[in-house]
């Protein structure tokens, strides 16, 4: 296990990876660096330093939080996901920067028109917010519904507003 920290104007975040790929992202909303390091140590006691993957992911996350549209073309450890979760996450990965889709639209696109609640459940268990952009999935009316990542619905709103600013949405994506 490895981890890397990243800093942004709103705080410090972290990303964790193992041999199979990325495992978890800790968003920079509301935690001090010390609290974050304590959370990492408690959740991943065997994590020791950085890997090239965690460093690359952390650098991309720092760029993202600086307002740069980023393409997260990184390996993800899928072993903890159910087949349904991975199907949902794959669909959500395709939502472009600055765009949103409703839970019901994602369900319909997956050929499961009655699975909007299941989509929401998968989003609530997403361990890789931003990389798997669950914040881009909203209620049918476009409203902000639950967001289980750090900061809750206010963080979701902040992320979407940042992505939808015209000066940011039209930038070239970095890899």
C-alpha positions in Angstrom: 0.0 0.0 0.0 1.1 3.5 -0.8 -0.3 7.0 -0.4 0.5 10.5 -1.6 -0.8 13.8 -0.3 -1.9 16.7 -2.4 -2.6 20.3 -1.5 -5.1 22.8 -2.9 -6.4 26.2 -2.0 -9.1 24.4 0.1 -7.0 22.0 2.0 -5.0 18.8 1.9 -6.2 15.5 0.4 -4.7 12.1 -0.2 -4.8 9.2 -2.6 -4.1 5.5 -1.7 -3.1 2.7 -4.1 -2.1 -0.9 -3.9 -0.5 -3.2 -6.4 -3.7 -3.5 -8.5 -4.4 0.3 -8.8 -6.1 3.2 -7.0 -8.0 2.3 -3.8 -9.3 5.5 -2.2 -9.3 9.3 -2.5 -9.6 11.5 0.6 -10.9 14.9 -0.5 -9.4 18.2 0.8 -12.6 19.4 2.3 -12.4 20.3 6.0 -9.6 18.1 7.3 -6.3 19.3 8.6 -3.1 17.6 7.3 -2.6 16.0 10.8 -6.2 14.6 10.9 -5.8 13.3 7.4 -2.5 11.5 8.2 -4.2 10.0 11.3 -7.1 8.7 9.1 -4.6 7.2 6.6 -2.6 5.5 9.3 -5.8 4.1 10.9 -7.3 2.9 7.6 -4.1 1.8 5.9 -1.6 0.9 8.6 0.7 -0.9 6.1 0.8 2.1 3.7 4.4 3.2 3.4 5.3 6.3 1.3 4.5 7.0 -2.3 4.5 5.1 -5.5 4.7 6.5 -9.0 0.9 5.9 -9.3 0.0 7.7 -6.1 2.3 10.6 -7.0 0.8 10.9 -10.5 -2.8 10.7 -9.1 -2.0 13.3 -6.4 -0.5 15.6 -9.0 -3.6 15.3 -11.2 -5.9 15.9 -8.2 -3.9 19.0 -7.3 -4.3 20.2 -10.9 -8.0 19.4 -10.8 -8.6 21.4 -7.6 -6.7 24.3 -9.2 -9.4 24.3 -11.8 -7.7 22.4 -14.6 -9.8 19.9 -16.5 -8.0 16.6 -15.9 -8.3 13.2 -17.5 -7.7 10.6 -14.9 -6.4 7.7 -17.1 -5.1 5.7 -14.1 -5.5 2.0 -13.1 -8.3 1.4 -10.5 -8.3 -1.6 -8.2 -11.8 -3.0 -8.9 -11.6 -6.0 -6.5 -13.8 -4.4 -3.9 -16.5 -3.5 -6.4 -19.6 -5.6 -7.3 -20.2 -6.1 -11.0 -23.1 -3.6 -10.8 -20.9 -1.0 -9.1 -18.3 -1.3 -11.7 -20.9 -1.0 -14.5 -22.2 2.2 -12.8 -18.7 3.6 -12.3 -17.8 2.9 -15.9 -20.8 4.9 -17.0 -20.0 7.7 -14.6 -16.4 7.8 -15.8 -17.8 8.8 -19.2 -19.6 11.9 -18.0 -17.5 14.8 -19.3 -15.9 17.5 -17.1 -18.5 20.2 -16.4 -21.5 18.0 -17.4 -24.0 16.2 -15.2 -26.4 13.4 -15.6 -29.3 12.3 -13.4 -29.4 9.1 -11.5 -32.4 8.0 -13.7 -30.5 8.9 -16.9 -27.5 6.8 -15.9 -29.9 3.9 -15.0 -31.6 4.2 -18.4 -28.3 4.3 -20.3 -27.3 1.1 -18.5 -30.6 -0.5 -19.7 -31.8 -0.6 -16.1 -34.5 2.2 -16.1 -35.7 1.3 -12.6 -32.3 1.2 -11.0 -31.9 4.9 -10.1 -31.7 4.1 -6.4 -29.1 1.4 -7.1 -27.1 4.0 -9.0 -27.3 6.3 -5.9 -26.2 3.4 -3.7 -23.2 2.8 -5.9 -22.3 6.5 -5.8 -22.5 6.5 -2.0 -20.0 3.7 -1.9 -17.6 5.2 -4.4 -14.1 5.2 -2.8 -12.6 7.3 -5.6 -14.5 10.6 -5.7 -13.3 13.0 -8.5 -11.5 10.1 -10.3 -14.8 8.4 -10.6 -16.8 11.6 -10.8 -19.9 10.8 -8.7 -20.4 14.5 -8.1 -21.6 14.7 -11.7 -24.6 12.6 -10.9 -27.6 14.7 -9.7 -31.3 14.4 -9.0 -33.7 14.2 -11.9 -34.6 17.8 -11.5 -31.0 18.8 -11.5 -30.9 19.3 -7.7 -28.1 18.4 -5.4 -29.0 15.2 -3.7 -26.8 13.3 -1.2 -23.0 13.3 -1.5 -21.2 10.9 0.8 -17.7 12.3 0.2 -16.2 14.8 2.6 -18.1 18.0 2.8 -21.4 16.5 1.7 -23.8 18.3 -0.7 -21.9 21.6 -0.2 -18.7 20.0 -1.6 -20.7 18.6 -4.5 -22.1 22.0 -5.3 -18.6 23.6 -5.1 -17.1 20.9 -7.4 -19.8 21.4 -10.0 -19.7 25.2 -9.9 -15.9 25.0 -10.3 -16.2 22.7 -13.3 -18.9 24.7 -15.0 -17.1 28.0 -14.9 -16.6 28.9 -18.6 -12.9 29.7 -18.2 -12.3 26.3 -16.8 -14.6 24.1 -18.9 -13.0 25.1 -22.1 -9.4 24.5 -21.1 -7.4 21.6 -22.7 -7.4 18.5 -20.5 -4.1 17.4 -19.1 -3.0 13.8 -18.6 
